Amino acid sequence: MTRKPDLLSSRSELRTGVSALRVCAPASTANLGPGFDCAAAALDLWNELVVEEGAGVEIEGEGAEELPRDETHLTLRAFALFAPPDGYRFRFVNRIPLERGLGASATAIALGLVAGAAVAGRDASPEDLLDAGAPLEGHADNLAAALNGGVCLAWREGERTRAARIADDLPLRALVAVPPGRVNTAHSRNGLPATVPHAQAAASAGAAARLGAAVAAGDAALLRSAFTDGLHEPYRRPHAPLLDALRGLGAGVTLSGSGPSVVVWAEPDRSAEVAAEVADVAPPGTRVLPLAVATEGAGPA
């Protein structure tokens, strides 16, 4: 079950009598193996933002010593798409590790989009928010999951970014192995080839088709067969040693986004056993996070 943090009261209409707006947004794991740049699942790990009258940016938790505290912060840039950030104080509690493939940047954008639309009095749908925020992210898979919750597909249709939530949950459980090292997404993308052999692309297309069918049907066996990829994982392996270290555990292993975190997928009745195996095999400093699929997306809380 999704557990949003419970620190403050729910949303309020700033400057109309109540003092603060609180918004939460979940982490996400993108690609799910062969769903490169189009598939993602929201995860039950939440960042939160409180917007109130005042000035400045306060950050607690992940990234507190390095994230910007001015208008260049991704959340403030997303907020500014709907409302001017001047005259507001932004207070963050960050739980999602940075540059580990868990969608921290998409979460930051989702927080700003939801908060900005609320302050502006806009009744914006998740699809409206996705379309507005996608240019900030560059690829819409993580952002679609952060805004919608569940398991999502995202794609471009003409000039619009579209998304569909295809499942509330997955038949396998995610055990996320988070190493201490980082990978910059832009740097990781620069290592991907412009072309791949036709047979390799065809195999990935087949795996992606199985992935979508398995998620929609809740079919664990079919999902297990879909965790193969030839478009991005082979080229990101040098910067994601956990892929090889944890291969063979659970029901499959996928790179989370651009890495370096990986997801070991486990049968629900074996998740505790597999988590212990991951902890035994993973290098020192690796955190193992059993994370359910977040059934809700970003929103006031």
C-alpha positions in Angstrom: 0.0 0.0 0.0 1.2 3.5 -0.8 2.3 5.4 2.2 2.7 9.1 1.7 4.5 10.9 4.5 2.2 12.5 7.1 4.0 15.6 8.3 1.6 18.5 7.7 -2.0 19.2 6.9 -3.3 18.8 3.4 -3.4 21.3 0.5 -4.5 24.9 1.0 -5.1 27.8 -1.2 -2.2 30.2 -0.6 -3.1 33.8 -0.1 -6.7 33.0 0.4 -6.7 32.3 4.1 -4.6 29.2 4.7 -0.8 29.3 5.0 0.7 26.3 3.3 0.5 23.7 0.5 2.0 20.3 0.9 2.7 18.1 -2.1 4.3 14.6 -2.3 5.7 12.8 -5.3 7.1 9.2 -5.7 10.3 7.7 -7.0 10.2 5.6 -10.1 12.1 2.9 -12.0 12.2 3.4 -15.7 12.6 1.0 -18.7 11.7 -2.2 -16.8 14.2 -3.9 -19.0 13.2 -3.5 -22.7 10.7 -0.6 -22.3 13.4 1.9 -23.1 12.3 5.5 -22.6 8.6 4.5 -22.6 7.9 2.3 -19.5 8.1 3.0 -15.8 6.7 2.1 -12.4 6.2 4.5 -9.5 7.8 3.3 -6.3 6.7 3.8 -2.7 9.5 6.2 -1.8 8.5 9.8 -1.5 9.9 13.3 -1.7 7.7 16.1 -0.3 7.5 19.9 -0.7 5.8 22.5 1.4 5.1 25.9 -0.3 4.2 28.8 1.9 4.3 32.6 1.8 7.8 33.9 2.3 11.1 33.5 0.4 14.0 31.0 0.0 14.6 27.3 -0.5 15.2 24.9 2.4 16.3 21.3 1.7 16.4 18.4 4.1 17.7 14.9 3.3 19.1 13.7 0.0 21.0 16.5 -1.9 20.8 19.0 0.9 24.4 20.0 0.5 24.4 20.2 -3.3 21.0 21.1 -4.8 20.5 24.7 -5.8 18.6 27.1 -3.6 17.4 29.5 -6.2 15.2 29.6 -9.3 17.4 27.1 -11.1 16.1 24.3 -8.9 14.1 21.9 -11.1 11.0 22.2 -8.9 11.0 26.0 -9.1 11.5 25.8 -12.8 8.4 23.5 -13.1 6.4 25.6 -10.6 7.2 28.7 -12.8 5.4 27.1 -15.7 2.1 27.8 -13.9 2.8 30.5 -11.2 5.7 32.9 -10.4 7.8 31.5 -7.6 8.5 34.9 -6.1 6.9 35.5 -2.8 7.0 31.8 -1.7 9.2 29.7 0.5 9.9 26.1 -0.7 10.7 23.5 1.9 11.8 20.1 0.7 12.2 16.7 2.4 14.1 14.5 0.0 14.3 10.7 0.4 15.1 9.7 -3.1 18.9 9.3 -3.8 20.3 11.5 -6.5 21.7 10.1 -9.8 20.9 6.5 -8.9 18.3 5.8 -11.5 15.3 6.3 -9.3 13.7 9.3 -11.0 14.8 12.0 -8.6 14.7 14.7 -11.3 11.2 13.6 -12.5 10.0 13.7 -8.9 11.3 17.2 -8.5 9.5 18.3 -11.6 6.3 16.6 -10.6 6.4 18.4 -7.2 6.7 21.8 -9.0 4.1 21.1 -11.6 1.5 20.0 -9.0 2.3 22.8 -6.6 2.4 25.5 -9.4 -0.9 24.4 -10.8 -2.5 24.4 -7.4 -1.2 27.9 -6.5 -2.4 29.2 -9.9 -5.9 27.6 -9.4 -5.5 25.4 -12.4 -7.4 22.2 -12.5 -4.7 20.4 -14.6 -4.9 16.7 -15.3 -1.8 14.5 -15.0 -1.7 14.5 -18.8 -1.7 18.3 -18.9 1.1 18.3 -16.3 3.1 15.7 -18.2 2.9 17.6 -21.4 4.0 20.8 -19.7 6.8 19.2 -17.8 8.2 16.8 -20.3 10.6 19.4 -21.9 12.3 19.9 -18.6 12.9 16.1 -18.2 13.8 15.3 -21.8 12.1 11.9 -21.6 8.7 11.2 -20.2 8.8 7.7 -18.7 9.8 8.6 -15.1 7.6 11.8 -15.1 4.6 9.8 -16.3 4.9 7.4 -13.4 5.6 10.1 -10.9 2.4 12.0 -11.9 0.1 9.0 -12.4 1.4 6.3 -10.0 1.2 2.7 -10.9 2.8 1.3 -14.0 2.8 3.6 -17.0 3.7 3.9 -20.7 4.7 7.2 -22.2 5.1 8.3 -25.8 5.0 11.3 -28.1 2.0 11.8 -30.3 2.5 14.7 -32.7 3.3 17.7 -30.5 2.0 16.2 -27.3 3.4 13.9 -24.7 1.0 11.2 -23.8 0.8 8.5 -21.1 -1.3 5.6 -20.1 -1.4 3.9 -16.7 -1.7 0.2 -17.7 -1.6 -1.4 -14.2 -1.9 -0.5 -10.5 0.7 -3.1 -9.5 3.2 -5.7 -10.7 3.0 -9.5 -10.1 6.7 -9.4 -9.0 8.2 -7.4 -6.1 10.9 -4.8 -6.6 14.0 -5.1 -4.5 16.1 -2.0 -5.4 19.8 -2.3 -4.9 21.3 1.2 -4.6 25.1 1.5 -4.7 27.0 4.4 -3.2 28.3 5.5 -6.6 26.4 7.7 -9.1 25.7 7.9 -12.8 24.7 11.1 -14.5 21.8 10.4 -16.9 23.1 12.7 -19.7 26.5 11.1 -19.5 25.0 7.7 -19.6 22.9 8.5 -22.7 26.0 9.7 -24.5 27.3 6.2 -24.4 24.4 4.7 -26.2 25.0 3.8 -29.9 23.1 5.6 -32.7 22.2 2.2 -34.2 22.0 -1.4 -33.2 21.9 -4.6 -35.4 18.4 -5.4 -36.8 18.2 -8.7 -35.0 19.1 -7.1 -31.7 16.4 -4.5 -32.2 13.9 -7.1 -33.1 14.6 -9.1 -30.0 14.2 -6.0 -27.9 10.9 -5.2 -29.6 9.6 -8.7 -28.8 10.7 -8.4 -25.2 9.0 -5.0 -24.9 5.8 -6.5 -26.3 5.9 -9.3 -23.7 6.6 -6.7 -21.0 3.5 -4.7 -21.8 1.3 -7.8 -22.1 2.7 -9.2 -18.9 2.1 -6.0 -16.9 -1.4 -5.5 -18.2 -2.3 -9.2 -17.5 -0.5 -9.5 -14.2 1.3 -12.5 -15.6 4.5 -13.2 -13.5 5.8 -15.9 -15.8 5.5 -13.8 -18.9 7.0 -10.8 -17.1 10.0 -12.9 -16.1 10.6 -13.7 -19.7 10.5 -10.1 -20.7 13.5 -8.9 -18.7 15.9 -8.8 -21.6 17.2 -5.8 -23.4 19.5 -5.0 -26.3 19.0 -1.2 -26.6 20.5 0.3 -23.5 21.5 -2.2 -20.8 24.5 -3.7 -22.6 26.0 -0.3 -23.2 25.4 0.9 -19.6 26.8 -2.2 -18.0 30.4 -0.7 -17.5 28.9 1.9 -15.2 26.4 -0.5 -13.5 28.5 -3.4 -12.0 25.5 -4.5 -10.0 23.9 -5.8 -13.2 26.4 -8.6 -13.4 26.9 -9.0 -9.7 23.2 -9.7 -9.1 22.4 -11.5 -12.3 20.6 -14.8 -11.6 19.0 -13.7 -8.4 15.2 -13.6 -8.1 13.0 -13.7 -11.1 15.0 -11.2 -13.1 17.3 -8.2 -12.9 16.8 -4.8 -14.6 18.8 -1.6 -14.6 16.8 1.1 -13.0 16.7 4.0 -15.4 20.3 4.8 -16.5 21.6 3.2 -13.3 23.7 2.5 -11.4 20.8 1.1 -9.2 19.3 -2.2 -10.3 16.0 -3.9 -9.5 16.0 -7.5 -8.5 12.5 -8.8 -9.1 11.2 -11.4 -6.8 8.1 -13.6 -6.4 6.0 -12.0 -3.6 6.3 -15.1 -1.3 10.2 -15.1 -1.8 10.8 -11.4 -1.5 12.4 -11.5 2.0 14.6 -14.4 1.0 15.7 -12.8 -2.2 16.4 -9.5 -0.4 18.7 -11.3 2.0 20.5 -12.9 -1.0 20.9 -9.5 -2.6 22.4 -8.1 0.6 24.9 -10.9 0.8 26.1 -10.6 -2.8 26.0 -6.8 -3.2 29.2 -4.8 -2.6 29.7 -2.9 0.7 27.7 0.3 0.9 24.8 -1.0 -1.2 21.4 -0.3 0.2 18.6 -2.8 -0.5 15.2 -1.2 -0.6 12.1 -3.4 -0.9 9.7 -1.0 -2.6 6.1 -1.6 -3.5 4.5 0.1 -6.6 3.1 3.4 -5.5 -0.6 3.3 -6.3 -0.9 7.1 -6.3 1.0 9.7 -8.2 2.1 13.2 -7.2 -0.5 15.4 -5.5 -1.4 17.4 -2.5 -1.3 15.4 0.7 
